[in-house]
Amino acid sequence: MSDMDAHLLIVDDDERIRDLLKKFLMRSGFLVTSARDAAHARRVLSGLDFDMIVLDVMMPGEDGVSLTKALRETHATPILLLTARGETEHRIAGLEAGADDYLAKPFEPKELLLRINAILRRMPETPAQDTASKILNLGPIRYDVERGEMWQGEDPVRLTATESQLMKIFSAQPGEPISRAKLVEYLGRDKGQAQERAVDVQITRLRRKIEQDPKQPRYLQTVRGAGYMLAPD
């Protein structure tokens, strides 16, 4: 998917910010729809599919973290949260709820554009043609390496954009530990302890989807002093 083909949903209760973001992103080549609050966003999402959601955390009524958690039950659409600077607890809660990234306000529009494009590039591409796929077995979970798809029996397992990218990274080096710093680098994030902690949150979320007991992981293991390792059957 070309970034310029992407349809974005902007959710913010501040009309001025909402309109400014919509105009800026449309000038940058995106198709953009906006919603004024969580309830409005739910109505829009019931009738349209989006490539990405840019969601403000602090809104009257249902907040962005709560909406993210609810959407993750039915949608794998990438979500970028907008948080006020200093709201560390909201950022962590947002990642735990299923957000792919966050951006602190105030921000430069160009940084928002870079974050959006980075997340869209992490979305798995559909193969041009069907080929014999490599399958990794993780107990009852099957992961199709070529397609970037995960299944439990006949049921698909929904992966967010970041979870898909992590599975791509780990499945390319099964049985080999990958450091948190390397994972941050592969995900295209800024270096630093905060981003390494964010990776830990993403790993925890991914374990919930592939492990029978996420607290005692069998397949996505922690290797002391070396990072994380995928150990398929």
Buried (B, 14 or more C-beta within 10 A) or exposed (E): EEBEEBEBBBBBBEEEBBEBBBEBBEEBEBEBBBBBBBEBBBEBBEEEEBBBBBBBBBBEEBBBBBBBBBBBEEBBBBBBBBBEEEBEEBBBBBBBBBBBBBBBEEEEBEEBBEBBBBBBEBBBEEEEEEEEEEBBEBEEBBBBBBBBBBBBEEEEBBBBBBBBBBBBBBBEEEEEBBBBBBBBBBBBBEEEEEBBEBBBBBBBBBBEBBBEEBEEBBBBBBEEEEBBBBBBE
